[in-house]
């Protein structure tokens, strides 16, 4: 199967934090997005449960909330 390029835009802070997290988990960011994409296709659903931030209408992952 041939590969294709995908471009994702995000702020520099999020990118750096994601890179650091993935490094800690032994994975690179590209692999992370491939894993998430394959899971979404396999399950025909988002790989997280979206919720509304109570202070705005922006969608947030319930897993990303800080305790």
RODO-533668 format. One line per 5 residues: number of its first residue (from 1); for each residue x, y, z of N, C-alpha, C, CB. Coordinates in Angstrom, 1 decimal, decimal comma. Atoms other than C-alpha are relative to their C-alpha. Last residue first. Glycine has a CB too. Layout:
% residues N
NUM = X/Y/Z/X/Y/Z/X/Y/Z/X/Y/Z; ...
This chain:
% residues 67
67 = 0,6/0,2/-1,3/-7,3/17,0/37,6/0,6/0,9/1,0/0,2/-1,5/0,5; -1,0/0,1/-1,1/-6,5/18,1/34,1/-0,7/-0,1/1,3/0,9/1,2/0,0; 0,2/-0,9/-1,1/-8,8/17,3/31,2/1,0/-0,2/1,2/-1,5/-0,1/0,5; -1,0/-1,1/0,0/-7,2/15,7/28,2/-0,3/0,9/1,2/0,0/0,8/-1,3; -1,3/0,6/-0,5/-9,0/12,3/28,6/1,0/1,1/0,2/0,5/-1,0/-0,9
62 = 0,1/0,2/-1,4/-12,4/14,0/28,2/1,2/-0,5/0,7/-1,2/-0,9/0,3; 0,0/1,4/-0,4/-11,2/15,2/24,8/-0,2/-0,1/1,5/1,3/-0,8/-0,4; -1,2/0,5/-0,7/-12,2/18,7/24,1/-0,1/-1,4/0,2/0,2/0,8/1,3; 0,0/1,4/-0,4/-14,6/20,4/21,6/1,3/-0,4/0,7/-0,2/-0,9/-1,2; -1,1/0,8/0,6/-14,7/24,2/21,7/-0,1/-1,5/0,5/1,4/0,6/0,4
57 = 0,6/1,1/0,8/-18,1/25,6/22,6/1,1/-0,8/-0,7/-0,9/0,6/-1,1; 0,0/-0,4/1,4/-16,7/27,6/25,5/-0,7/-1,1/-0,8/1,4/0,2/-0,5; -0,2/-1,5/0,2/-16,6/27,7/29,3/0,0/0,4/-1,4/1,4/0,3/0,6; 1,1/-0,7/-0,6/-18,2/24,2/29,9/0,2/1,5/-0,2/-0,1/-0,3/1,4; -0,5/-0,7/-1,1/-15,8/22,6/27,5/-1,1/0,9/0,5/1,3/0,9/-0,5
52 = 0,0/-1,4/0,1/-17,9/20,3/25,4/0,7/0,6/1,2/-1,4/0,7/-0,3; 0,9/-0,7/-0,9/-17,1/16,7/25,3/0,1/1,5/-0,2/0,3/-0,4/1,5; 0,0/-1,5/0,0/-15,5/14,4/22,8/-1,1/0,5/0,9/-0,3/0,5/-1,5; 1,4/-0,5/-0,2/-15,1/10,7/23,8/0,1/1,5/0,0/-0,7/-0,6/1,2; 0,2/-0,7/-1,3/-11,8/9,4/22,4/-1,4/0,5/0,1/1,0/1,1/0,2
47 = -0,7/0,8/-1,0/-10,7/7,1/19,5/0,0/0,7/1,4/1,4/-0,3/-0,4; -1,1/-0,7/-0,5/-13,4/8,8/17,3/0,7/-0,9/1,1/-0,4/1,4/0,6; 0,3/-0,9/-1,1/-15,6/6,2/15,7/1,3/0,8/0,4/-0,6/-0,7/1,2; 1,0/-0,9/0,6/-15,7/3,8/12,8/-0,5/1,0/1,0/-1,1/-0,8/-0,6; 1,2/-0,1/-0,9/-13,9/1,3/15,1/-1,1/0,8/-0,6/0,4/0,5/1,3
42 = 0,4/1,4/-0,4/-11,3/0,2/12,5/-1,3/0,1/0,8/1,1/-0,6/0,9; 0,5/0,7/1,1/-11,1/3,7/10,9/-0,5/-1,4/0,4/1,1/-0,2/-1,1; 1,3/-0,7/0,4/-10,7/5,5/14,2/-0,7/-0,8/-1,2/0,3/1,4/-0,4; 1,0/0,4/-1,0/-8,1/2,9/15,4/-1,3/0,6/-0,4/0,4/0,5/1,4; 0,4/1,4/0,3/-6,1/3,3/12,1/-1,1/-0,5/1,0/1,2/-0,9/0,1
37 = 0,7/0,1/1,3/-6,1/7,1/12,4/-0,5/-1,4/-0,2/0,8/0,5/-1,2; 1,3/-0,6/-0,3/-5,0/7,0/16,1/-0,9/-0,1/-1,3/0,1/1,5/0,4; 0,7/0,9/-0,9/-2,2/4,6/15,3/-1,4/0,5/0,3/0,8/-0,1/1,4; 0,4/1,2/0,8/-1,1/6,6/12,3/-0,8/-0,9/0,9/1,3/-0,7/-0,5; 1,1/-0,3/0,8/-1,2/9,8/14,4/-0,4/-1,1/-0,9/0,4/1,2/-0,9
32 = 1,2/-0,3/-0,8/1,0/8,3/17,1/-1,2/0,3/-0,9/0,2/1,2/0,9; 0,6/1,3/-0,3/3,4/6,9/14,5/-1,2/0,2/0,9/1,1/-0,8/0,8; 0,6/0,6/1,2/4,0/10,4/13,1/-0,7/-1,4/0,3/1,1/-0,2/-1,1; 1,3/-0,6/0,2/4,5/11,8/16,6/-0,7/-0,6/-1,3/0,1/1,6/-0,2; -0,1/-1,3/0,6/7,2/9,4/17,5/-1,4/0,5/-0,4/1,0/0,0/-1,3
27 = 0,7/-0,1/1,3/6,9/6,6/20,0/0,3/1,3/-0,6/-1,5/-0,3/0,1; -0,7/0,8/1,0/8,8/5,4/23,0/-0,6/0,0/-1,4/0,1/-1,4/0,5; 0,7/1,3/0,3/6,2/6,6/25,5/0,7/-0,9/-1,0/-1,4/0,3/-0,4; 0,1/0,7/-1,3/8,5/9,3/26,9/-0,6/-1,3/-0,2/-0,7/0,9/1,0; -1,4/0,5/-0,3/9,3/10,3/23,3/0,0/-0,8/1,3/1,0/1,2/0,1
22 = -0,2/1,2/0,9/5,5/10,5/22,6/1,4/-0,5/0,2/-0,2/0,4/-1,5; 0,8/1,1/-0,5/5,1/12,8/25,6/0,2/-1,2/-0,8/-1,5/0,4/0,0; -0,6/0,4/-1,3/8,0/15,1/24,6/-0,8/-1,2/0,5/0,0/1,1/1,0; -1,2/0,7/0,3/6,7/15,3/21,0/0,7/-0,6/1,3/1,0/1,0/-0,7; 0,3/1,3/0,6/3,2/16,1/22,2/1,3/-0,8/-0,3/-0,8/0,2/-1,3
17 = 0,5/0,9/-1,1/4,5/18,8/24,5/-0,4/-1,4/-0,5/-1,3/0,7/0,6; -1,2/0,4/-0,9/6,6/20,3/21,7/-0,5/-0,9/1,1/0,6/1,3/0,5; -0,9/0,9/0,8/3,7/20,2/19,2/1,1/-0,4/0,9/0,5/0,8/-1,2; 0,6/1,3/0,1/1,3/21,7/21,7/0,9/-1,0/-0,7/-1,4/0,1/-0,7; 0,0/0,5/-1,4/3,7/24,6/22,5/-0,6/-1,4/0,0/-0,8/0,9/0,9
12 = -1,3/0,5/-0,4/4,3/25,2/18,8/0,1/-0,7/1,3/1,0/1,1/-0,1; -0,9/-0,9/-0,6/0,7/25,6/17,9/1,2/-0,6/0,5/-0,7/0,8/1,1; 0,3/-0,2/-1,5/-0,9/23,1/15,6/1,0/1,0/0,5/0,1/-1,4/0,7; -0,5/-1,2/-0,6/-1,1/22,5/11,8/-0,4/0,1/1,5/-0,6/1,2/-0,8; 0,8/-0,4/-1,1/-1,3/19,0/10,4/0,6/1,3/0,6/0,0/-1,1/1,1
7 = -0,6/-1,2/-0,7/0,0/18,1/6,9/-1,0/0,3/1,2/0,2/1,2/-0,9; 1,1/-0,7/-0,6/-0,7/14,6/5,5/0,6/1,1/0,8/-0,9/-0,9/1,0; -0,3/-1,0/-1,0/1,6/12,9/3,1/-1,2/0,6/0,5/1,0/1,0/-0,5; 0,2/-1,4/0,5/0,7/9,7/1,3/0,3/0,9/1,1/-1,5/0,1/-0,4; 0,2/-1,0/-1,0/1,9/6,1/1,6/-0,3/1,3/-0,6/1,2/0,1/1,0
2 = -0,8/-1,2/0,1/1,4/3,4/-1,0/-0,3/1,0/1,1/-0,2/0,7/-1,4; 0,8/-1,2/0,0/0,0/0,0/0,0/0,9/1,2/0,0/-1,0/0,0/1,2
